[in-house]
């Protein structure tokens, strides 16, 4: 949890740090998904959830500080950086989400193909007489 002793500037810097971590992870996810390694990408996605919770804690404290303080030019400039990082993270998240949906759909296709082949094989074995219930092989 973030201490209320942190200044507005420190909280913004912490937020940038968390956003940079998310951006790094999203880039790695995008790379892994380009290699069709969805399992590793999903593991990174879970790591991002932890960072997002930390971001939410920082946001709550920023909200509590809110308009109680007058902000300096430096704090306003840092806020601009926060918005840039948020945009970058949002754009990367959209790309990664599209890739994850594609991988999910591909996995469904593979599952259905496997399932159909298995049922067909079972049907062919039973209809060709290779069944223990018919007492001959």
Secondary structure, DSSP 8 states (H G I E B T S, - for coil): ---TTS-HHHHHHHHHHHHHHHHHHHHHHHHHHHTT-HHHHHHHHHHHHHHHHHHHHHHHHHHHHGGGS---HHHHHHHHHHHHHHHHHHHHHHHHHHHHHHHHHHHHHHHHHHHHHHHHHHHHHHHTT-BGGGTB-
